[in-house]
Amino acid sequence: MPITRPSALTRTPALPPAANKPEAYPKEQVFQPGPSLASLWASAGLIRTDITRGFNGFSGEAYGAPLDLHLRLQSLSEDQQPLSRYAMYVWHADAAGEYSVFNRPDTNYLRGIGITGQRGRVNFRTVYPGTYRGRPPHIHFEVYRSLDTLRLGVAPLIRSSILFPDMVSRSVYTRDPAYADSLDKYAALRFQLPVLDPTSDTRAVQLASTSGSSNSTLRASLDIFIDAEE
């Protein structure tokens, strides 16, 4: 089954008005006993750039609108230095709004670990996230001081999620038939609405700058500021 490729999103704003500000990225206070799945798979193929397929003996490929995710990790200190050699684990729902391992135990796609470079950057090749009842589309992430601390099961410095502009989600879900289920769920959101007004919503700092490109691959980028002294 080929990856569906919606037409490019032309002239999508490069940055939501209130996003990417140098302020502490909001943490999710979620009780999650035991080590992260990332620590269990860190030596079994989870360190990768393309996260669209299963790994470590699992099959499965995620279909949907191709997305290049570009993240930059920076210190919240006065000089805002890039944080290199940090480990970042990302995971998200597929086009139907289902998670591998949990909703789909037959595969473990849409999960990956990246190590930040000298400029604090890490990139992933994935698909635009679907949504499930209760929450708009998002990508979860955890940040660890190093790959070693992740492997040892040390708690992450931050666990949070990346959000996406409403106009982009609506465009992707409407144009790509792989997101038919997500389109229905997105239209029925009640518990947590999308960020509709970035200038007055504190969640705007979590909005990835998202735009189309000439080959119909979406590009999303976000600067994530954390307190590296914690």
Secondary structure, DSSP 4 states (H G I P E B T S, - for coil): -PPP-PPP-TT--SS-TT-S-SSPPPPP-----S--HHHHHTTTT-B-SB-SB--TT---B--SSEEEEEEEEEE-STT--B--S-EEEEE---TTS--BTTTBTT---SEEEEE--TTSEEEEEEE----BTTB-SEEEEEEES-HHHHHTTPPPSEEEEEE--HHHHHHHHHH-GGGHHHHHHHHT--SS-----TTT-GGGGGBPEEE--TTS-EEEEEEEEE-TT-
